[in-house]
Amino acid sequence: MSLLCRNITVNAGHNQNIAPGQSVSFGFQASFTGTPDIPKSYQMLGESQPVDGSDCQVTCNIQNQWNNGCIMEVTLYNSSDENIEDWSLQFDLPDRIDNIWRAEIASASEHTYRLKNCGYNAVIQPGMSETFGMQLSFPDGSAMHEPQNISVTQYKKGKWYVDFDKEWNRIMTHADSGTVMEAAKKNQYAVNVAVIDSGVDYSANMNIVKRETFVDGYDDSNPLFDDLSGHGTAVAGLLCSNSAVKEDSYQFEDKYLQKIMNEKIDGISPYINVYSAKVLDSDNKTTVNRLIKAIDWAVENNVNIINISCGVNSGSAKLHSAVKKAYDKGILLVAAAGNGGNIQYPAKYGEVMAVGAVTCSGTGAKSGSTGKELEVVAPGQDVTSYGPFGMLTSFSGSSMAAPQVTALAAVLWQQDLSKNSDFIRKLIDVTARSLGKKEKYGYGLIDCEYALQSYHEFEQQYHAPEAAVEEYEIDSNMDALLCLDEKTVEGYWSGNRHAKMVENMEIVKDGVVWPDDKKSKVNGKENPAFHGYYTYNYVKAYTFISKVATQMYKKGEWIKAEDCTKSEKKLLKKIIAATENNGFTEFGCFTDEDKGLFLYGMSLHTAADIFAHSTKGIKGKDKERENMRKKKLKTLCKDWKRLTHGPKDPKTDKPYPETNFADKTKCLENRWTSAKCVCEKIIATSINNHVIGSKDVFTEIKYDKKCKTAQKYKKNSEKKKYVIYSYGIINLSDYLKPGNNKRLKEVVNNVSDVKVQEVIDKWKK
């Protein structure tokens, strides 16, 4: 096995800045066997990023003052646990800077200055400070001003900037090669994969065609927050995310938020149909019965592959029977081996591919399960995928390794749909790169490119389902294996701001899913204020819950009943009952800040649920909408009704999936894109700043750009297109009352049920 290592070298501080026309040299001592290798490629790392106010305190002190001027000292104190590097400072100041020392004026426009360090004082170490001085002048007799709206930025190098390694798992398994990416486009959406996990949050970047929940106690789960724990969304991201799919998204003013909320990754197999079976609860726990039901459901839906990134410590005859049934149907089963001790079930069964995890350095992952049943391994420690609200973050465990094996299997199957599961399984095994002991690594690390390159050679040798992998004569994979420093990869995710942001958003996500849990006692249609039902003023409900959240976050207390209207008192009582007695305890929210974030999540749920419970349009999947044009216009107009959950199955007491258009993301998918944008604006404006939510968040609603001229349509074909693709939100104009807010008025007039319905009523005649 040959290794290809990627190293990151950090400056020594004193040589951090390289002036124009100048150079910096450094040396290193290396050991090797044979002929030494000289580095072949280089990349300078670093980018400008804001420094959080809690990490750098800025103070201004007057040292001397006279009638029309003063001497001011400005101190930057680094209270974080990492260096602040190559700092700069921006602020508003109406006074003129006549002189400055230990800093330089980088730019000045009107009353805004941007200052930068002098090079020798570019680094502020943890617990240390840097002070510079400036002489200011102002008109005689006028008041002296201090800098306002101060912001500190830095150009950070070192362990923070390994952006190119966020998809190191794809590089390590050669999934990033052109051969693999091209192969993944063959027979698009012909392979069906069931993901048995905790659910998958809606994203246009992942093709989830069907959802089913086997976790009791949840009603009308919003597809935006389908995933109870975040585990399943991370799994699906590694499996099938497609960063090439573009969707409307909220544009954050904060560049850091813009980056972390909108950054995407690529899964190995983006062109597949995913069937999501929710078996893990909010604690990432499941039962044997749930697994059995999910496997049976996957079989009923005629999937090709089942990915199980969870398991139980002990098997059962019933579980094994369900596995055998799927296996006998020709389904390939892939399961996580576990994260410590013996291999868990169902991975332990012979009918299932047991997948283990390795680190970025090619060694066994921490606390990995080992055993003779282990078949192959894939990257599974500090791999990047989607966290709460689509934020990229780090995940570890064999549960993250399994979907990468599943994705490879899907790509291989796409090359020839007539192949059986045994062929796909053995091809993966025989082309895996050996890493060592079989009980620790199985046949080795999967190699997507090599598996495709060996496809036809293996095809000629393959002959019997019972043949052992060792019988096939495929050359050992001796290409260089990319290795990274584990501390570097792990360190990327440990930065204060990102880690804190993810932690906060996880608490918000807990608050989001809570109202759908029966234990919250605010679930269901009988509690419209918590679920965006048009029978309640959902805008007031959203803003009031966020007001309660702000009071709790900042003061650690509930809003006083005497300060509320009659309807607000009733709502406040329900909020307290849903959280004080069970919600906070259920999710471990004990600090005022955590409780406030949890409540913000509940307000977010109300706003997002509008698009499920208070939307009108024509029922049907987006792919079926072209066929709707064959109908008469009057018929189409009559079909333009509220999207409901449809009738319930008496056996399960749940809506039939095929007629549950309220939650079907493929029905007027525009509304789910709108819901995401509204949620992101709430995160940016209300939650991130810990303030009361505003009705202005609804300006992010997306609608048919032709809505404004809908009443002017003359051709029936144009009218049909409008009716088929438009949607309206019930009572939106009544609840928002946009007044002189032009942007808000535009949204209300074109998306509200009242305005859209007026157009449609005219066309009915």
Steps between C-alpha positions, in 0.01 A plus 500: 500500500646837399397817677438849367507746790368852494674727750409848622781732607432810711711816513707573810323827579792734440502409129125501455475791255674499163531851359465560124819404318634321808534130590511275805700178517473210744650152522411158632672168560333188358575128522433251221588164352618474141483811284380817673182665372487876448167673563320528166213736579449790738208711612498817709227476761305773672213744462353801672251422773324697774613467860211445740455779754525247782846397375645851465406790728577850368535790746570869432666728758568878480858576604494876441237749376485865393244733338506350152684170538614208713736205526315167509638153573316195362563155648407163348491220758499138379276303738483192276722191517657555155717765337336797331707537185554789260229708669320803362244730659206686350287765671292812446645831624397854391828648629819518288804281573807727468763255617518131590764265645527120531226475234443622144200651323404254228201698375279794597165602350272765647481404870620137468861395559672166452831461681748215473798374699860601428626147432720467807188509722278288271452211745311536830551189708231357732473706819712780353414844364621744236474878545533773240452875524355776285467876508152632418380848413148645507345851477543737797226464755354182351476176691768235462385167356610145566514236226163331438396177321841348561580173324822300502606269219803280451670317217527161661744230397586160642266229614184698427561497129484150364192574290627274225489211748132526587442224246816308585289184522418525128866559417609206715257259331563654154133592476608843375651363179345591167444131428277458805308826457427418137395142587256637759306673219421175320143369539409795719234436765471134405640369829287520815668521840330478839666696781389358835595766751357805681335658197642752251435876505374641171759639262484549127852354494378152603242303304276355771204346318314347794497533878357274769527526877504204739558713810181533704373827642560746216222666296524676165878526497611793282738375224736789578552345845435135422822388668455476877870488589695612191661158455303394193555828317876463547482143367298608196739787430795262471291268287326721243543876548531685172659844535428575134127537574431867551207634700393840624657566837511786745800728456651566843658841554746335736756342264589235755135394536460514123785255464409246767126503426529463123813291450433162336677168462469224241394148580648213302174407327281807436272349233300244697154478656513503879228347718531633854383278788504674839582250779734699727346733757642833616753309715615294199351185650289234331342161567508167322132538408561835333789356298285206388214727391739727309670212321159356401395846377815525288427157347143608420637803317725286280828664595833370370710586805425548869736717704475450878723742690375379836461173681437310821730299725300181483326342204177307481342233284244754375769752401704233325187384321435854370862525384477163322178605331668811360810302403292237319330779306841592357546811716852596603512577873772730636526574872728680745714257701471708818716730707666277752517137613341228291330564169134591548190362331392490221859558373604176671277286278666333201242644262616853585816694407649611834681833457769632732656847519852634448658835571649745253839343568380154393487346847202348679266761643479555875271254678439309177334158513709205385425141414514233231173626354653837404497519121640837387584840647446860390589844645303550820676734739463878470329477163303799380127497442184696575418592858207705637330721238742382232817630670808298414658338802705198607367151568668180613411132516446199278151639436669762280713240324206280397330749261823540305503125434131517409573786261776303328263204465240727338751640248616147409140386459426795273753363249281194435159477664478127420780412741410334830586614851761227545696628198501855639599382849790284386629766259522745792678241714753387242600856402535627858848609605647274769596692816592218737329248725168378362323520838586869511471603135316216323607483136616860532416857404252541215639652179229639273723566200678163515168316533379662178830438323482130596131466410534320166792283612299388801192451282687242294607307811178517697309173485326386818335667799674266743852572369738647755654842436851357519442286188491800267828613344489878513830683540557647845438872523842660550424863415606761751261539793430857602567553871439808712597610846209404730561793733480744209168366374356477850629848582312657211169434675610604848510873436299692756253672269410203281479252788280739701281573198438129439429440869249787508329388180467146637304641795285706261437184295383322818249778551389474139409129514345515849152635407439192281570265792186391685687543828514874435119518534491767229499260205223463246241717332341591833806718571507715182724773647792257513453360149431786263131419450292769327238466776732706723696820430823310436705821454406619850567151636848494349594847624356441849686168551823672390421780747472241777830349381677838508379571854618157616839526325584848630329509842436136587133557568158461341305796368255618762137406435384853580708627207317273255174523309228244568606277209868536593428388857349176370794445267752578776334246727538230235862596430587469870318167529685365195845597625520564873355161594651278229667660197797659677565184702459271198778679312719606792436875477601630842659841429302810406678511163415138418137551597484812284650319200254213547209748496640669189483156339132475586435838334689377193272196486190720488636710212611199296176304549305767311622343178356162597173596666392831347589465132275470197591362161435205270583161647750275324871439468707753309589239237129451427425868446570506127222244452259730684504735201278254318216586738254781435569833671173495695581152631846612606359803681259280693793275598686800651434424868671480836771235513404257775644186658223295342321202656665285767579132484278343771772243577772754578290813569739687268425672167550289190838617358373525143218742590682699768559802275549738792832332586595379151808699402457414134162677499566868421858474618525879473321532835763291679776714353307799634467338841877441515571862409258628765662275761849617404396864530354427845832342599695799367285782634328367813676193636858604427443844656265377777224747415126481438405369157360735236230445239757619245644148490213410267654716228710192425198316360563395140228507241442475126660812353209525258244534779500879467357482148276199560177690444630624165553152358303463178590153380348204680837323485654782704213494747533123539872527567437763766237294682705179482821647643373771736415470867334725754526540878167529677430832682853627443385847395269528802770396746791700358330829403812619318408869483779700333753217509537454122693175512262346752198628308632340181532163672155522662324610183647224291504204738206558731195286451278807461679644196571171326145382559362820342686423180390138496136586570495722192631215288234260630228701325 
